[in-house]
Amino acid sequence: MTTKARDLAMFTVTLITNPAMILDPALVRTLRDAMGGGDVLWLAPKTAAEFAVRKLPGSMADIRDSLTAEGVDMIAQPSIGRRKKLLLADMDSTMIRQECIDELAVAAGIGPQVSEITARAMNGELDFEGALKARVALLKGLPETVIGDVLARRITMMPGGATLVATMKAHGAYAALVSGGFTAFTQAVAARLGFDEHRANTLHIENGQLAGTVAEPVLGREAKVAALDDLSAKLGLSDADVLAIGDGANDLGMLMRAHLGVAVHAKPVVQAQAPHAINHGDLTALLYAQGYAKADFVIA
């Protein structure tokens, strides 16, 4: 950051696009000029840039919507304390591309029935706990071995996830995968992506088959907030030190609490309420939002 930018730095505005696209320098300069910002710093050629401003305009929501239509994500936040010390990440449709329970349902031959419930629950139309129990009940009798098959054949990582975790950890952050899904999946995904720990629900297994029930208490919205409180206390951190990411309504509690709460390719109701949103960039966008340049990335 230049001296001029440092003098201005009450807030930092970061503009990010998908790595397959090009962030137009003219668009960046135009927005910087309109906001009276400082020098533009390119964090990654053609992908991410930022500038400092003394004050954010009242029309930030409209600006964000306009940029989203142009294929550009914007994160605007206080300049001090941008690099977070705790990453709390949802798993399904956030760190991985799929919803694990939907993939199990496909194997059981009831994919459409379960995926409809999942979509409504993630958009906040249904009670999360009740919807989870109803979907798990439909899986009763499915062989336990299907979990391993789904992990091997149907679950894929979200682009940039391993780099996000590795880079933050290399700079001293703690990474926790906190999911409303199942430990049978979070254990594997956490190990693959380098998370320090994982928390999720436990499926009951009887005689090598899914019993159709899940252990109590169900890990939902409030449990994710509790995880934020618990880990912050253990690590001696505050909400200002936390980056929380997710896509569903059950993530909103932790997204609203964390000082950098980001809806990632999220459901409409989540985007409407979350403090920040990434709709175009991959998960490395969350590193640019913290001021990391591409040269700083740790490739896992």
N, C-alpha and C positions, 0 to 999 in steps of 0.2 A: 504494500500500500504506500502510495506517495505521501509526501508531507501535506500536500493540499487535501488529499482524500482523508488523511488522518485528522486534520483540523475540522473537516466537515462531519466526521463519522459519528453521528447519533444513530443512524440506521444504515443498513446495507441492503441494497436491492440486487438480487441475483437472478439472472435470466438464463434459462437452460432449455435446450431442445434435445430431441432424440439424437443419439450419435449418428444415425443414418441420414439426418437432415442437416441443414446449415442455418446457423443463427445469423441473421442479416445484420452486419455492423451498422448499417444506416438506421435500422429499427432501434438498436441499442443506443446510438447517439441521440436519436430523436427523443426517446423516452428520458434519457439522462438530462437533456437540455430542458425538457418540459418540467422536470422535477428540480432543476437547479442543482444537479449532482456534481460530484467531483470527477476526477479522471477515471476512465473506464479501464478496468483490469481484466484481461482475458485469462480465465482459468484453464481453458482448453480451446485451441483454435477451432472456430466454426461451431462450437458446442455450448460453451458457458462463459458468461462475462458478468462482472459486477461493478457497481459504483456506490459511493457513499452519499447520503443526503442528510441534511439537518432535520427535516420534517417530512413525514409522509402525507401526501394529499388525501383529502377525504374521499376521493373517488377511487380508492385502491381496488375495491371490488369490481367496479366497471373496467378498470385497466386490466385486471387479471382476466376477466371474461374476454376482453378484446384480444389479449395476447394468446389465450387458450385457442381462440378461433384461428390464430395465425400459426399454431403449432408450437407455441412457446410457453413454458412454465415460468412463473415468477414467485420467488420467496423473498419477502421483505420483513426484516427483523432488526432488533437492536444490534448494533455492531459489537458490543462487548459481550463476551461469553458465548460466541457462536459455536465453538468446538465443544461438543458434548462428551460427557464422561460415562454416560449410560445409554445403551441402545436397547429399547424395548420394541420387539418386532412381532407382529402377528405372523402366522405361517401361511394359511390357505389364501390363495390369490394375492399374496403379498410377497413372501419369500419364495413361494413356489407358484406355478401357474395354475394349479388345479385346486379344487375343493375335495379333500380326501374322502369325505363321506359320500360325495356324489360318485367318486370313482369306485368305491365299494358297492354302491347301489347298482352301478352298471354291471358289475360282476354278478350281482344277485338277480339281474334281469328286471330291476325296478328303477332304472336311471331317471326317466322323466318324472316319475312320482316324487322322488326324493329331491331332485334338483329344483323343482318348483318350490318346495318348502324351504330349501336352502336360500334361494334367491329372495324370497319374501322375508325370511328371518334376517338376512344380511342387510336388507333395506329398511329394517326396523318395523315391518308390518306385523310381525309375530313375536311373541315372547321367546327369547333365545333359549332359555332352559327347557320350556315345554316343547319347542320345535326340535331341539336336539334329541330329547328323549323319544319323541314320536318317530323321528328318522331312525334312531338306533333300534327301536323295537321292530321296525320293518326289516332289519338285517338279521334277525334271529335265525340261527341255524346255518349261517354262512360259515364255511370252513375257515379256521384261523389262518391257514396257509395262504388264503387269498390276500391277506395284508402284505405279505412278502412279495407276492406276484404284482400287486398294484404298485408297490414301491419301486420294483425293478423295471416295470414296463410302462407305467402310466404317469409317474410323477417326474416333473422336470423343474429345474431351478429357474427362478426369475433372473434375467440378465442383470449382472452387476452386483448381485447379492453377496457373493463370496468376497469380492473386492471391498464392498462396504464394510463388512465385518472385519476383514483383515486389516484394513487401513485404520479404522477406529481403534482396534485393539493394539495396533502398533504404536498408537499415540496415547495409550494408557486407559482406554475406555473398556468397560465391561459390557458384554453382549448377552442378552437373555431373549430366548424365543418363548413367547407367551401366547398360547393358542387355545381357542375354544374347541379345537379338534382333539386328537387322541395321541397319547404318549407313544403308541406303537409307531406313529409317523414322526412326531417331533424328535424322538431320540435319534432317528436316522438322519433327518434333515439338519438337526443341530450339529451332529458330528460331521456331516459333509461340508457345512458352511462355516464351521469354526466357532459356533456359539459357546459361551462359557457354561450355560445351563439352559434347561428347557422346562416349561410347565404346561400341562395340558390335562385333559380328561382321560380316565382309564376305562377302557372297554372290559366288561366282564367276559371271561372265557370259561366255558364248561364243556368238558369232554371233547376238546379240540374244536369247538364251534363257538361263534358269537352267541352270547346268552340273550341278547336283545336289551341289555341294560347297561348303564354306565355308573361308575362309582360316584357317590355323593361326598362333598357338595360339588355341583357342576361348576366348572370354571367358565364364567361368562364375563359380562361387562364389569361387574363390581370386583371380581377376582383379579382382573387385569389392573384395575386401579390399586387394589391391595398389593399386587406384585410390585408396582411402582413404589408404593410406600415402603414395603419391606426391603427391597433392594436399595433404595435411597438411604434408608436408615443404616443398613449394614455397611454401606460403602461411604457413609458420611457425606452424602450429596443432598442437593435440594432439587425442586422441580426445574430450576433454571439449568441444571446440568443434564437434563434428560431429552433425548430424541426418541419419540414414540411414533411408530408407523403402523398403518393398518388400512383395511378397505371396507370393513363392515360396521353396522350399527353398534355391535358389541365392543368395538374399539373406541367409540367416541369418548368414553370416560377418560381413558388414558391419553387420548389425543388432546383433549381439552385441558388436562392437567399439566402435561409436559410443556415446557416453554418453546420447544420445537416439536409440535404435533402435526404430522403430515399424513393426509389422506392420499394413498398411493393407488392410482388407477381405480378409484373407489366408486361405491354405489352413490347415486345422486343425493340421497339424504345425508350421507357422510360428507360429501364435498360441500354441501350447503352449510354445514355446521362446523367443520374442522377449521382450525386457524390457517392451515396451509394445504396446498394440494399439488401433486405431481401427476399430470395426465399424459405427458409425452415422453419424458426422459426415462431411462432405466434407473435401477437403484443407485447407480453412481451419482445421480442427481442430488442425492442426500449428502454426498461428500462435498459437491460444489456449494451446496447451501451452507455448509459449515466453513467455507473458505479454503478448502483443499483444492490445489491445482491438480491437473491430471498427472503432472510429474511427481506428485506426492503419493499417488496411489500405490498400494501394496497389492500386487496381483497374486491371489491365492491359487 
